[in-house]
Amino acid sequence: MKTIVGLVALVSLVAAGETVAQMPAPVTAVQCEVQPELLTSESHLNRVTNAVRADKKLDVLIIGSLSSTLPGADGADRAYPARFAAAMRQRLPNETIVVGSEILPRVTAEDVAPRLAALVQKHHSVLAIWQTGTADALQSVSPDDFREALDEGIKNLQGAGVDVVLLNPQYSPRLETMISLGPYLDNMRVVAQQHDIPLFDRFAIMKHWSETGTFDLHGAVRGTEMAKNVHDCLGRALAAFVVDAAGLKASSGKFSDP
Amino acid sequence: MQPGAAVGRAPENVSTQNRFPVLLSIYERMTEPAVSLQSDAPRPATKAPAARSVVLPPAGRELRLDLFRGAALWLIFIGHLPPNVLTWLTIRNYGFSDATEIFIFISGYTAAFVYGRALTNQGMVIASARIFKRVWQIYVAHVFLFTIYLAEISYVASSFQNPLYAEEMGVLDFFKQPDVIIGQALLLKFRPVNMDVLPLYIMLMLFLPLILWMMVRRPDMTLLASVALYAITWEMEWNLPAYPSGTWFFNPLAWQLLFVFGAWCAMGGAYRMEGLLRSRITLTICFAYLLFALYVTLSWYIPHSGHVLPRFIEAWMYPISKTDLDVLRFAHFLALAAVTVHFLPRDWAGLSSPWLQPLIRCGQHSLEIFCLGVFLAFAGHFILVEFSGGAWMHFFVSLAGVVIMSAAAWVFSWYKRATSKMPTRPDGLDTGADLTGGG
């Protein structure tokens, strides 16, 4: 049943997406506020600052699972990695921004940790944004193992000479009773603090949107429109967060006017 | 506040002022020779001095245990709901330990109280049989809750499609093989969200006959053995396997420490610790530690308070494992218990206040109320999701849950009172079943 619905949605999106895919997706005017404290970090992205100031160039790699993507033909353009790239270019118009992504579905932190260094070297990245936790929660990996894997992954990334941002799982009110995210969210927060690296709190941001009614994350939405808007907002928020953590703009707290 | 420190406490601190209620009578009965099964076992080395019989604890049940177990049940229920205003009432926001510690400790205490008496009065075989009957009840309750969970997840699988959550919907894949998932649930290896406490309780109760058997002979050695098992578990990283991967969320090999410590307190340990508990130094240390825990915990919730502790202390402290009952959590519970016992004496007038009766009643029927709480948390989630509740709806659902739990506890109490007026069984076998948290 799920497969059929998914396939139908996919086919219809491919059909509908043909025209849209020609032009770059516009930055939508969706209003989505984020609490200012979730857009700043105490930890600094020094390599990002140097790369932008000295080389006028920033290579970012987003490593994640399926929740860093959207289905459909234009999914890649509308998912948050692409929206993040667009927002970064708007914020830093004089610099070259390259955003790559490595999507590894159903891969736990433990599986991906040893591969991280090779991935950032392949992409010549300065900044790695590591989205993780969901696959581990789904497979109920032991929280201790998860923490050790995070630790190893961050060390590998830092050893490869890149700045690291952790990005935590999505908030999903409907599935809250089925997926126990708590230990994974906590461990990501603790490990980020231990390594003094910024944590982009996607969970808290989406939770706030759900509570304030910005997005109805409860509903059984079959179309992808809301998902695209959520990803657009996430991408912009992530750009604001990175710019702030790299200390690149004084007024970086302003998220709505990139 | 290591339990080992308490063990070494000499019993000469016994005073006639019995502020900390302990089941000395049981302790004495256990050291009496007239126990059938004990006759061929080595006699306890220490016979109770005659002077001890002067300080028998007051008869009747210990309402403070019921009160705090009731409170733990309410807090566990609130903790299982999505966070809302009432979540700020839960103690996990103010320190390292939380309601689970209270629940397991009191369960150990009352289980030893009730089944320890059964052991001395009826012998090992009958006592064990009664314990296993209880284990079976808890197991059935767990399976019942799992059935409700299955119904809920099946409903979501058939009604919820959102491309945003394509990855998260993967959780439903497990249910494509009902034979595997139900089998694993019956083996207690697959445990849905919020259903980790009962499997822990089942494992602890399963080993209660052994614990009691050791406890009546060598209480201090039993506690030491428990501490040793805890230490080895930490050292060797032992745990039980879970499905689809990982380990038990509450590691029984670590959490047994709290359960055995509860049992040890019931078997006279608390009584012997009385001097320690009344000392100002203890109280000061406890307060200092509680304040420290409060300070650290608040730093997690108040964003950007930064590093509140020197790095090396943080590196040593974190992570504070709930799975393996971190020693910081255990110590926090001990401090909390010591302070509570100090300021709430057994004869505290508040215990008869009508305002606290709902809590006490819930604590007196803990298994039923616990299961009801898990069910209500499911139902509350369902209502909040289906009707997209705001903050007020959240608050209302939490409050309604607490009211329903209290009402149910009242009905259970009424039923028990009503049936106890009927002609009683001559063997009196069923007395005290509710003390362990249900009938």
Interface residues (C-beta under 8 A of the other chain):
Chain A: M1 K2 V5 G6 A9 E37 L38 T40 E42 S65 L66 S67 L70 P71 G72 P105 R106 T134 A135 L138 Q139 S140 V141 S142 P143 D144 D145 R147 P169 Q170 S172 P173 R174 L175 E176 T177 M178 I179 S180 P183 N187 R189 V190 Q193 Q194 E211 D216 L217 H218 G219 A220 V221 R222 G223 T224 M226 A227 V230
Chain B: P82 Y149 E152 I153 V156 A157 S158 S159 F160 Q161 N162 P163 L164 Y165 A166 E167 E168 M169 G170 V171 L172 P192 V193 N194 E237 N239 A242 Y243 P244 S245 G246 T247 F249 W300 P303 H304 G306 H307 E314 A315 Y318 P319 S321 K322 T323 D324 A377 F378 H381 L384 V385 E386 S388 G390 A391
